[in-house]
Amino acid sequence: MSCSADTALLDIRGLKIHFRTEHGWLHAVDGVDLRMAPGEALCIVGESGSGKSVMAMSLSGLVRTPPGRVVGGRILWRGTDLLSLAPAELGQVRGREISMVFQEPMTALNPIYTIGEQIAEGLRLCDHVPRTQALARAADLLDKVGIPGASRRLHDYPHQFSGGMRQRVMIAIALARQPRLLIADEPTSALDVTVRAQIIDLLRKLQADMGMALMLITHAMDVVAQVAQRVAVMYAGRVVEAGPASAVLAHPQHPYTAALLRVARGRHVDAPPLRRLPVIPGIVPSLDPPKPGCAFAPRCGLAQPACHHAAPAWREVGRGHQVACILEEPLQ
């Protein structure tokens, strides 16, 4: 699902986020353009260090300043630039309209408060809901995310839950104020394969039931096929390919996207035994100020001399499908 600027729920334009270190400025996000329509499921894909999480945290003003700083761009939320809001105004958006599920459920919950109190906290402090009503709402949310005996488990502490159940609690906290956009930042990275599948199914069901938009950040291409309507592939702080998930997965147009798919397919359970697993050669570049040319060129087997001298411009390769690459032959 693509959308125009007029109908977009979220419209990110030229976003740049840098971090100051003793060695200079690191360019974590370096000119991201991205749109989401209401109710859309968008997957942000890329290796660790590609800027996915930093970009997502900036939507709720969660990039710590210092050392981080937004140095350019706009984040338009329903037409309002979030970067122009005062902290109190941004606080009205955070949690109520944009909510986030973080990567690590083991450390995201406070060990000294019950699960019920942690779910009810936002309702009580931000929406001024009485404690009894907030706890009743918390029980409903626990039931919605699939925790048995929800009313009883309200009074349990995080250490009494498994990793998968803690992640369900984190989802319940994020949904408490009925956001329009749920950001899930690699919500299954610390979970085993079976529990991971359950959490992905849960997110899909909740999105459909609540009609909210879902931004799922992941490095697993198989998750994209299960969840996404659209996908954006990030590398070295930039989006290098974006479009309908079906088109990007079936006909990737950027060598990096194609490489991610080869790695994902090569690790499939049906792969021949003792087969060498495919890898992408080289490493993700440092976050130093970018050098001329395509950031992926040093790792790309299809790189041409021009790739090292000028950053490729965006071009349309299909309806709603764009890529930043000079190669014009379809990749298989």
N, C-alpha and C positions, 0 to 999 in steps of 0.2 A: 504494500500500500504506500504510494507516494502521496505527497500533499504539497499544496502551495503555501507560500508564506502567510497568506490570509487565513488559511484553515488550519495551520500548524498549532498543535498544543505546545510543542517545544521547538524553538528555532535557534540553533547555535551558529554564530557567524564569526569566522576568523578567530576562534578562541586560542589565546596563547597564555600558558602558565609556566613561569620560570621559578627556580629555586636557587637561592643564594647559598653558596658554600665557600669554604676557605680557598677553593681553587677557581672560583668564578661562578657565573650563572649557568645552571643546568636547564635545558629546554625540555621540560617534561611533556608539554602539549604545545604544538607548534603550528597553529593555524587550522583548527578543526572546524569544519562546516557540517552540520547535521540537523535533520528535521525529524520530528515524530508527529504522527496524526493521533487524535484522540482514540483510545482503545487499541492502539497498535502494539504488536510485539516486535521489538527490535533487539537483535543480538549484536553486541560489540565484541569482535573477535581479534585475538592477537596474542603473541608471546608475552611473557612477563617482561615488564619494562617498556611496553609500547605506549603507555600513557592512558590506558583504559580507566583505571580506578581514579587517577587524579582528575581526569575529565569529569567523571561521574560525581565525585565529591564536590567539585566546584558548583554543581547545580544547586546544592543546598548550603553553599558557603562553608564547607567543611575543610577547605585547604588552609592549613595553619599558616598564619602570617605574623611575623616571619617564621620560617625562611621562604615560604611560598609567596608568589605574587602574581595576580592576573595582570599581564602587561598589554593585552590587546583583545579586541573582540567584544561580542555581545552575547548574552544568554537571554533570549526572549521567551518568557513564559506567559502564554496566553496574551502576547502582545506587550508585556511589561518586561523591561530589561532588569533582570535580577541583580546585575552588577551595580545598578544605580540605587538600590534600596538601602535604607538605613538598617542596622542590625535588628531593630525591633520589627521592622516591616518584613525583613527576610525571615524572621522567626515565625511570622504568621503563615509563611509558605512552607517552611520546613516542617515535616510531619503531617501537617494538615492536607497539603496538596501534593508535595513530593516527599516520599518516604524511602528509606534505604535499608536493605538487609546486607549486613557486612559479611566478610569472608569467613571469619573464625568464630563460630558459636561458643567455643570453649572459653573465650576471654571477653566476649561482648556483653555477657550478662554479669550483673553484680552478685557476688557470692553470698552477701550478707542480707539480701532481701528476697522475699518469696517471689515466685513466678507471678502470682496474682498482682502483687504490689507493683512489679515492674511493668506489667502490661497496662495497669490502671493509671500509672503515673502521668502519662501524657493527657489522658482524659481529665484527671483531677486538676492538674496544674494549668493546662492550656485552655481547656473547655469548661472548667469549673463544674464538672459533674460530681455530685455527691459520692462519697466513698462507696456506699452500698451499691449504687447504680453502676459505678465504674467497675467494681469487682464482678457484678453480674454480667456486664459487657465483656469483661476479661474471660469469664467462663464460656460465654458464647463463642468467643474468638478461638479459645483452645479447642473447643468442639469442632469449629469450622476447619481448623488446620489438622484435625485428625488425631488429637490426643485423647485416649480413652479416659473415662472418669474425670472429665474436665473440672467439675465443681470440687472434687476432692483434691485434685492436684494443684489447685490454686495456691494451696498453703505449703507446697513443697519448695525446696531450694534447688538452684541449678545443679548442684552436685548429685541430685537424686534423679537426673534425667540423662539418657544416653545422648551421644553427639547428634544423632538424627532428630531426637525429640527436642533438643536445645535449638536446633535450627528451625524447627516448627514454631517454637516459642518466639524466636526472633522474627519470624514472618508474622505471627500474631501481633507483636508489638508494632511492627511497621504498618499493619492494616488497621490498627485501633481507631485512627481518626479518618478512615475511609479516603485515602489519597486518590488523586487522579492519575498519578504516575508512581509506580513501584520500581525502584532500582534494586536489582539483585546482583551484588558484586561477587561473582564466583561462589555462589551459596553452597556448592557441593564439593568444594576443593578438599575439605577435610573429612569427607564421608566415604564409606565403601561403596562399591558399585550398586548394590541392591538398594541401599538407602538413598543414594544419589538419584536413581530412577524414580523413587517415590517422591522425592522433593521436587523434581522437575515436573512430574505429573500433577503434584499439588499446585505448583505455580500456574500451570496451564489452566487448571480447573478454576482457581480463584480469579484469574484474569477474566475468564469467560463469565463467571457468575457475577462479578462486581463491575464488569465493563470498564476496567481501568487499563491504562497503558502500562506496558511492561518493558523495561530495559534490562536485559540480561547480559552481564559481562562474563565472558568465558574464554578459555583457550581451547575448548573441546569442540571441534567441528561437528561431531555427531549430535551434540546438544542443539546446535543451530537447526538441524533438520527436524527435530522434534518440536521446537518451540516457535521459531521466528517466522514472521511474515516478511520482514526485511532484515538485511544484515549489513553491517559496516565493518570493514577490516582495517585495523589500525597497525601502523608500523612506525617506530621512531617518532611518536608524537603526532602522526598525521593519519588521516583516513586515505587509504590508497585504492580502495574499491568499495562501492556501496550499491545496493540494488535489491530487488526482490530475492528472497532466499532461494526460491526454486531456480532462478536464473544464475545466481552466483555459484550455487553448489553444482549445477549441471554444466555450466559454461563459464568457469572462472576466466577473467580477463587480465588479471595481474599475476606475474610469476610467484609472488609471495602467497597469494590465495591458493594457487594451484599446488604450491609446496605444502601448505598446511593440510590440504585435502589428501595429498599423497601420504603424508605422515599418519593422518587419522585412519585412512583405509588400510595402510600397512600394519597397523596395530590391531586390526579386527581379530576377534576370537577365531575366525575361520581361516586365518592366514596359515600357510604351511609351517609345520614345526621346524625349528632351527634356522628359519629364514632370517637374514640380517634385517633389522628394523630400519626403515627409511628415516633419514634425518635431514634437516636443513643445514648445510655446511656453514661454518662460521658462527658468530655470535651477534646478538642484538647490539647495535652501536651504542656508544656512550651517549649521555644526554648533553654533551658539550654543544656549543653552537654548531648547527649543521654545516657540513661542507657542501660545496656546489654539487649539483647532480642529484640523482635518485639515491635515497638512503639505502635502498636494498641492493643497489648495483654490485657492491663487493661480494655479495652472497649469491648473486643471480647467474645461473648458467646461460642465460639468454642475453646478458648485458652487451650493449654495443658501445663504441667510443662516446657517442653522444650522451649516453646515460650518466657518464661521469662528469659532465660539464654543465648541464642545466637541468633543473627540476622539471619533470614532465607536467604538462598542463592537464587539467581535467577534460575528459571528452566523453560524450554519450556513445554507448555501444549497444543500447537497447532501451526499451521503454522503462524509464526510471533507473537504469543501470549505468553507472558512471565508473570510470577508472582513471588513475593517474599513471599512465605508462605510455611510452612511445611505440610499443609493439602493436601492430595492427592485425597480425594473424591470430585467429582464435586459438586459445590454449586448450588442450585436452588433458 
